[in-house]
Every structure is written in structure tokens, then in C-alpha cells.
Amino acid sequence: MRVRTHHGTVVPETPAYDRAEQASLVRAAVAGDAEAFETLIEPLQRPLYGYALRLCGNVHLAEDLSQDTFIKAYRSLSSFSGQSRLSTWLHRILRNTWIDHIKSSKRQALDLREADQDPDMMLEEPSHMTAEAVVRFSEMSRQAEMQDRLSEALQHLPPKLREVLVLRDIEGCSYDEMADLIDVAVGTIKSRLARARDRLRSQLV
């Protein structure tokens, strides 16, 4: 099974099945029906790849992370309770796979603890100038020639700052969705997001 790649904007999840159909497909996939599993993940492949690409900034690594995510999902599908969306469950697996890669890769010298310093600071949204700079650059980044610059700027952020920026400002997740995915308090998410936006602004202005 190869994951399809997608080099543009993250595509929203548009599954072609409802909750009841999803539950039926999950049961069939757990019982060994590979076609049912393919039906489950087909509409989620491109958005998962887009999420991976923005986290790691490398096409080949994003493909590997996406591929590993679906392999892990297939092997542990019986543990999916259906309490959350399948996409949220897959995002969590991909995020954990990405973090494991960072921890084990000798090429990464980033300090994963940096973003957790002073968690009570900067809980509010960024200043008007910071927010304006982010919005302005988001509009510019929709143009093909700006994609590389945005990707490069994102890669200069520590992983924990990068992921909240990707989830909030690119994928449009709510704070509650992010808290569920990352498993941290909303206040910590806001702190990381403020720091991420400020750092991104300093690179883009």
C-alpha cells in the first residue's frame, strides 16, 4: 500500500461514509478485509500527507511518515473505539510517529523541551501586528512561489511550536481538537502558538 502524495494546500477531510458505515468498515477491516481498510483511509490519505509534510518539511520523509501511520493504524485498528473521528485518531498516530523520528534521528538537534519553558506566559493571542503579519503571509503563501519560503520558515521552529502552528493556522483545528490530539492543556497550546507565531513573524517580515 503506497500513500498518495499531495504538494498543495491541505485538503479537508471528505469521507464518503457516515458513522454507521465507518463502524461497519472498521469491523470488516479488523476481521481481515483489506478492501474495507482501503475504503476507510482513501479519503484521508492526502490530508494526512499534507499534515506530515508541514510537520517535517521533507517530501520523502512525509511519505514515509504517512506510510508508517497507515501501517500502524491497520495493525492497531481493533483499538479504535470510534469515540473520536478516524482522522483525529490517525493524526495522533502520525504525530507520535513524527516525534519518535525526531527523537531517534541523529540529524535532528532540536530541543523538544524548549517550547515548554514558562508555560504560563503568553497565553493570549499575539499582538495585532503579529497576527496581521501571519495573515498577510498566509495569503501570500497561497501563491505557488511562496510555498517554499513558508515551508523553510516552519522548519526553523522547534517541533512543538511547529505542530501547533500547523494545526491551528493551516489546518484550522479548534483549541479543544488540538488539546485532544496533543494531550496538553489549552493554556499550554496558546502559549506555544503565541511563541510560534512570533517566531514565524520575525522570519517573514
Secondary structure, DSSP 8 states (H G I E B T S, - for coil): -------SS------SS-HHHHHHHHHHHHTT-HHHHHHHHGGGHHHHHHHHHHHH--HHHHHHHHHHHHHHHHHTGGG--SSS-HHHHHHHHHHHHHHHHHHH-TT----TTGGGSSTTS--S---HHHHHHHHHHHHHHTSGGGHHHHHHHHHTS-HHHHHHHIIIIIS---HHHHHHHHTS-HHHHHHHHHHHHHHHHHHH-
